[in-house]
Amino acid sequence: MTSLESRLNWTWFHRFGSPPYFYRIAGILIPWFAWLAAVAGAAGLVGGLVLAPPDYQQGEGYRIIFVHVPTAVLSTLAYAVMATASAVGLIWRMNVAHAVAASCATIGAWFTVVALVTGSLWGRPMWGTYWAWDPRLTSELVLLFLYLGYLGLRGAIDDSARADRACAVLALVGVINLPIIHYSVDWWNSLHQGHTLLKLGKPSMPASMLVPLLLMMLAFTLYFAAIMLTRARGEILRRERSARWISEATGA
Amino acid sequence: MSVVAASRVSPWRAGLLLVQRDLRLGMRRPGEWLQPLVFFLVVTTLFPLATDPQLSRLRDMAPAALWVAALLSSLLALELLFREDSQDGSLEQLAVSGLPLAWLLLAKCCVHWLLTGLPLVLVAPLVATALGAPYAAIAGVLGALLAGSVTLSLVGAVGAGLTLGLRRGGVLLALLVLPLAVPVLIFGARATALAIALEPMDAPMYLLAAIAVLSATLAPLAAAAAVRISLE
C-alpha cells in the first residue's frame, strides 16, 4: 500500500518529467548558475593567476592547473550526470531526462578535449613532452573515445526515441566500464615503469593555491550546469516543436 | 525451428535448440566464419613485414600483434552475430517468444564464440611461434586468448545490438566496442607477454577471468535491451 504521503513525496520528481515545467524551471535557474559561475570564476582567476604564489618547483607554469583540473573533473562528472539521466530516462521513460543526457554528451566531450589539451600543454614544460602514456592521460583519452562513440551512435540513428534509448544503454554500459578501464590503465603503466618523472604526487597544497582551485572547480561546475540546461532547453524545444505549450512559453 | 511454440519450451531447452540451430547454420556457411580467422592470420603477418623480422625483436612485439589482431578480427566477426537473424526476422521472433531474451542472446554469443573466437584461439599458438614465442609459452598464450576472446564476443554483442540495422553500422561498431575492450587488451597482452617471457601470469589471468565472468553476467542483459530497442 502506498500511503498518500509517500506518493506526494515523488510528485516533484515526476513534475520534472513534464517538458513545460522543466523548460520553465531551467529558464529560471540558468541565469543564477551563469552569474554565480562568472563570479566564482572571476574570483578564482584573480586568486589563481595573481594572488597565488609561484610554485617552488614549477614556477609560474603550474597555474594551468586552475583550468586543467576543473575540466578534468567535469569531464568525468558530465559522464556521471549523463549516465544518471540515461538511467532515469530508461526506467521512467522520461523524455526530459534523455534531453539532459544528450546535452551532457557534447559538453562532456569538449571538457575532455580541453583537459587533454591543457594537460598536454602542462606536460611540455613539466615532463619535457607533450604526450606521455601516463595512466591518467590515457584513461582521459579513452573517455573521449567513449563520448565520441556515444555521439556517433546518436548521430547515426534517425528516430529520436530509438536514439535516446540506445544511447542510454550505451551510457550505462560505459559507466560500468569506466572504473574497469581506469584501473586497468593504472595497472598497465605502473607495471611498465615507475612514476619517477611523471608522478607529481599529491602535493599538500597551501591554502593560497587550494582556495582558487576550489573556486575554479565550483565555477566550472556551475558553468556546466548553466550550459547543460541551456542545451537541454533547446533540445526540448526541438523535440516538442509541435506542442502548444511552446507557442505560449516562447510567445511566438 | 527453435522459436516455434516457445511458450511450451523451457528456457534451458530453448537455449539448447538455439545453439544447435546456430551451429548448424554456421556449419553450412563455413566461408563466413573462416573469414575473420583468415583476417587474423593476415594482420599478424603484416606486423613482421612492417618491421625488422628478427625473432628477438618480434618476440617483444608478439603480444601486441596478437591482441590487436584478435580485437580487430573479433570486430569483423561481430557482423555475423545478428545480421542474418535480423534480416530474416528470426531475431524478432526470439524477442517476442516470451522467453528471456538475455538468455537466448547468451546462447547465440556462445555459438558465435565457438565459430569465430575458438578457431582464433586455436591458431594463436601457430602465430605466436612464428612471432618468436618459445614452445613453453603456448599454454599461456592459449589460456589468455581463451579468456579474452569470450569477453570480446560478449561485449561485442552489446555493440552489435545497438548498431543493428544502421546504415553506417560498421565503423560505428568499432567506435563503440574498441574503447570498451581496452581492459581486455591490457590484461590479455600483459598475460601473453608474461607467458612468452616464461614468467608466472596469474595476476592478469585472474583479472581476465574476472572480466569474462562479469561480462557473461551483464553483457547479455545489455545486449537484450539493445536488441529490443533496435527492433522497436
Contacts between the chains, C-beta under 8 A, distances in Angstrom:
chain1	res1	chain2	res2	distance
A	90	B	225	8.0
A	142	B	179	5.2
A	142	B	182	5.5
A	145	B	175	7.2
A	145	B	178	7.3
A	145	B	179	4.1
A	146	B	179	5.1
A	146	B	180	7.9
A	148	B	175	6.3
A	149	B	172	7.6
A	149	B	175	4.5
A	149	B	176	4.5
A	149	B	179	6.3
A	152	B	172	5.2
A	152	B	175	5.1
A	152	B	176	7.4
A	153	B	162	6.2
A	153	B	163	7.4
A	153	B	172	6.3
A	153	B	176	6.4
A	156	B	163	7.4
A	156	B	166	5.1
A	156	B	167	7.3
A	156	B	168	5.5
A	156	B	169	7.6
A	156	B	172	5.4
A	157	B	166	6.6
A	161	B	232	7.8
A	162	B	229	6.0
A	162	B	230	7.2
A	162	B	232	6.1
A	165	B	229	4.5
A	165	B	232	8.0
A	166	B	162	5.1
A	166	B	226	6.5
A	166	B	229	5.0
A	166	B	230	6.8
A	169	B	158	7.5
A	169	B	162	6.6
A	169	B	222	5.9
A	169	B	225	5.1
A	169	B	226	5.2
A	169	B	229	6.6
A	170	B	158	8.0
A	170	B	162	6.0
A	170	B	176	6.6
A	172	B	222	7.3
A	173	B	158	5.7
A	173	B	180	6.9
A	173	B	222	5.2
A	174	B	180	7.3
A	176	B	218	6.7
A	177	B	179	7.9
A	177	B	180	5.2
A	177	B	183	7.6
A	180	B	183	4.9
A	180	B	211	6.9
A	181	B	179	7.4
A	181	B	180	7.9
A	181	B	182	5.2
A	181	B	183	5.8
A	184	B	182	6.6
A	184	B	183	3.8
A	184	B	186	4.6
A	184	B	187	6.3
A	184	B	207	7.6
A	185	B	182	7.1
A	185	B	186	6.9
A	187	B	186	7.2
A	187	B	207	7.9
A	188	B	186	4.5
A	188	B	190	7.0
A	191	B	190	6.9
